[in-house]
Amino acid sequence: MNYCENGTITDFQILDFSNFETGHILLTVGIIIMYLMAILGNLMITMVIGLVPNLHTPMYFFLCNLSVVDVIYVSSSLPKLLSITITQDNRIYFAGCISQLFFFTFSGTCDIFVLTSMAVDRYVAICRPLQYTLIMNRRVCATMSAMCWTVSAVNSLLLTLLTSVLEFCNSHEISHFFCEFKTMTALSSSDTTSREIFIFVEDIIIAFVPFSLTVASYVQIISTILKIRLSETRLKAFSSCTSHLTTVILFYGPILILYMKPESEYSKELDNLFSLLYVAVVPMLNPFVYSLRNKDVLDAVRKINARNIFST
Ligand SMILES: *[C@@H]1O[C@H](CO)[C@@H](O)[C@H](O)[C@H]1NC(C)=O
């Protein structure tokens, strides 16, 4: 069937998980729980950081950015997926698909940039401690965060525009659980070879450079920490990075595994479950990583509680 002969595109079908019969209820409940936890956890982190002056440092401001980005990230794909699993109606309008693509790319890219800014912040804190307040001043931080948001928005807008002019004559069946750039490009019947170069350059700027910068920061950080003689100071320096390092590993680990793993037809469903876990679980974990393992945040939460108890 040629979709292009009968006029404009109206909708697509999201295939994955729509015919997932065995664990259907489990999947639905799982998505609801993960979505709520991601939203609540991240909003709580944002509130705690906003309320507690002790946490008004570059690291926590960036963490606040990360939480806001994560809320957008989960909201770009999970609500629609939820409505698909509940209603069993797997259609998505072209406009809906394109906006999913925009918000997912935007928040994914922004996630990477904010994580990289945090790595730079940790690098300055550990390797240039005396100049820390000078280098990471308010203006620098605000500029860094503005850059994260702007570059992500421009990049995502470009990819969205590139996708919106594609033709989809052969199939409207999206073999993924939401609309995403690579899936849509593969589905298209337009000639996409000329885009490959653009995508290659884009991948380098958006993924390779930030990732290398993060790794380089941590190589420096670890070698600096190893040189500290006093074990107490060493531990203190290291523990100021553990939350961020955990987040970085949680974020990049699954991507690296997915990329390096050999392609296989049989594990398609497993692959999907894995990417669903990735899209839903990682944003949900950040608040836990930062609050459970972090004395500053725990103390802050305790203080807020104490204040509330005393004031009533
Ligand atoms: C993002 O980070 C910047 C710089 O640290 C900070 O000024 C800003 O308030 C943060 N914004 C949000 C929404 O968290």
The ligand as an SDF file (V2000), in Angstrom:
LIG
                    3D

 14 14  0  0  0  0  0  0  0  0999 V2000
   19.9930   25.8990   36.2530 C   0  0  0  0  0  0  0  0  0  0  0  0
   21.3210   26.2020   36.6340 O   0  0  0  0  0  0  0  0  0  0  0  0
   21.6330   27.5780   36.6770 C   0  0  0  0  0  0  0  0  0  0  0  0
   23.1230   27.7570   36.9100 C   0  0  0  0  0  0  0  0  0  0  0  0
   23.6140   27.0110   37.9870 O   0  0  0  0  0  0  0  0  0  0  0  0
   20.7710   28.2470   37.7350 C   0  0  0  0  0  0  0  0  0  0  0  0
   21.0650   29.6240   37.7900 O   0  0  0  0  0  0  0  0  0  0  0  0
   19.3110   28.0320   37.3790 C   0  0  0  0  0  0  0  0  0  0  0  0
   18.4950   28.5490   38.4000 O   0  0  0  0  0  0  0  0  0  0  0  0
   18.9950   26.5550   37.1940 C   0  0  0  0  0  0  0  0  0  0  0  0
   17.6410   26.4370   36.6790 N   0  0  0  0  0  0  0  0  0  0  0  0
   16.8000   25.4740   37.0020 C   0  0  0  0  0  0  0  0  0  0  0  0
   15.4540   25.5090   36.3730 C   0  0  0  0  0  0  0  0  0  0  0  0
   17.0810   24.5910   37.7640 O   0  0  0  0  0  0  0  0  0  0  0  0
  1  2  1  0
  1 10  1  0
  2  3  1  0
  3  4  1  0
  3  6  1  0
  4  5  1  0
  6  7  1  0
  6  8  1  0
  8  9  1  0
  8 10  1  0
 10 11  1  0
 11 12  1  0
 12 13  1  0
 12 14  2  0
M  END
$$$$
